[in-house]
Amino acid sequence: MTLACVPLGCSTDPNASMSFPSRGDYRAAPMSEPVTIIGGSGALGCALAARLGAAGVPVTIGSRDAGRAANVAGRLREAIPDGTFVGDANGPAATASDLVLLCVPFRSQVETLAQIKDRLREGQLLVDATVPLAAAVAGRATRILGVWQGSAAQQAAELTPDGVRVVSALHTVSAAVLADLGLELSEDVLVCGDRRADKARVASLLERIPGLRCVDCGRLESARIVESLTALLIGVNGRYKTHAGIRLTGLPDRLWPDR
Ligand SMILES: NC(=O)c1ccc[n+]([C@@H]2O[C@H](COP(=O)([O-])OP(=O)(O)OC[C@H]3O[C@@H](n4cnc5c(N)ncnc54)[C@H](OP(=O)(O)O)[C@@H]3O)[C@@H](O)[C@H]2O)c1
C-alpha cells in the first residue's frame, strides 16, 4: 500500500500527525539485535525507526525529551503493531543497545555526544549519519562545512570513549523516501569505518530494510567524501524536485562475503 508518509510526520512536535500504513499492512520480520536511534524523533531517525521496526529490529527512540521519545515510540507502535518501539531520554537510550545510531543535526552533534558520552560503553558501535551542512551556520544546504577532524564522523570518533567505534552511514538516503513506507527502495548506503567487521555488522542491520544495499566505502576518513555527497544530492533534489539516492554500478553480487 502506498501512502502519504512525509518526514514531517516524524516532526519534533509531539502533536504532529504521523501518517503510516494501517494496522496489519506491515508484518515485522524475525527479531534482530536491538538498536537505539539518538534523534529518533527527527525526520531521518523516525523514518529509519519505522523501516527497521517493520523489519523486526527492536528500536529505542532517544530524544532530549523523554516524553517526546515515548510519544514517537507510541505512534510507531500504533503504525507498526508487530514492531517493538520504546522511547527514552538520550542518556538511558544510549545504554539500551550495542548499536547506537546518531541522527541529529550537525550543529547539535557535539552537544549530543557530550550528553551521552558517559553512558556509552566499550564494545558499542556508533553509526553516525551527521552531515556538516553549511545550513548549520545559516549557510547553504548545498555546501559543506570544513570539520577540523576531516568529517563529522571523525569528529564523533574523537568525542566517543575508548572502545566505542564509529561507522558512518546513511548520508545519501533521504528521510522522505524512507518515511514513505509504501515506496520500494532501491539504493545504496555508503558505509565507512576503520574495521571491516564493524561495517559488516552495520550492513547486516541496514540490509534488513528491503531495497537498501550497503557498500564498503573504505576507512572512516572517507566519510568526508560521502558526507559531501548529501550537499550534492540536496542540489539535485532542488533542481529536479525529487529525493534522489545513490546507486553504484558494476559491483559484484556479494559485497560482504565474510558476513
Ligand atoms: N533528513 C534527511 O533526509 C537526512 C538524510 C541523511 C542524513 N541526514 C543527516 O541526519 C541528521 C539528522 O537529520 P534530520 O533531518 O533527521 O534532522 P532533524 O529532524 O532536524 O533533527 C533530528 C533530531 O535531532 C534532535 N536534536 C538535538 N539537538 C537539536 C537541535 N539543536 N536542533 C534541532 N534538533 C536537535 C531532535 O530530537 P529531540 O529534540 O527529540 O532531541 C530532532 O528530532 C543530520 O545530521 C542530517 O544532515 C539527514
The ligand as a Gaussian input file, in Angstrom:
#p B3LYP/6-31G(d) Opt

LIG

0 1
 N       16.747000      14.296000       6.609000
 C       17.414000      13.555000       5.725000
 O       16.888000      13.214000       4.646000
 C       18.825000      13.123000       6.028000
 C       19.422000      12.166000       5.213000
 C       20.724000      11.748000       5.503000
 C       21.404000      12.291000       6.582000
 N       20.792000      13.241000       7.344000
 C       21.524000      13.794000       8.486000
 O       20.996000      13.145000       9.631000
 C       20.956000      14.064000      10.715000
 C       19.507000      14.189000      11.189000
 O       18.755000      14.773000      10.144000
 P       17.201000      15.095000      10.352000
 O       16.725000      15.669000       9.084000
 O       16.519000      13.909000      10.920000
 O       17.267000      16.240000      11.463000
 P       16.103000      16.879000      12.341000
 O       14.803000      16.237000      12.050000
 O       16.199000      18.369000      12.180000
 O       16.593000      16.575000      13.831000
 C       16.738000      15.284000      14.321000
 C       16.611000      15.295000      15.814000
 O       17.771000      15.849000      16.406000
 C       17.435000      16.255000      17.742000
 N       18.167000      17.475000      18.100000
 C       19.133000      17.533000      19.017000
 N       19.606000      18.776000      19.116000
 C       18.921000      19.527000      18.246000
 C       18.972000      20.911000      17.899000
 N       19.829000      21.765000      18.470000
 N       18.119000      21.348000      16.982000
 C       17.251000      20.505000      16.386000
 N       17.165000      19.177000      16.683000
 C       18.005000      18.701000      17.610000
 C       15.935000      16.456000      17.762000
 O       15.429000      15.462000      18.625000
 P       14.958000      15.789000      20.111000
 O       14.529000      17.232000      20.143000
 O       13.822000      14.860000      20.291000
 O       16.145000      15.524000      20.956000
 C       15.500000      16.163000      16.347000
 O       14.275000      15.485000      16.269000
 C       21.534000      15.382000      10.206000
 O       22.893000      15.467000      10.518000
 C       21.329000      15.281000       8.700000
 O       22.260000      16.057000       7.972000
 C       19.525000      13.648000       7.100000

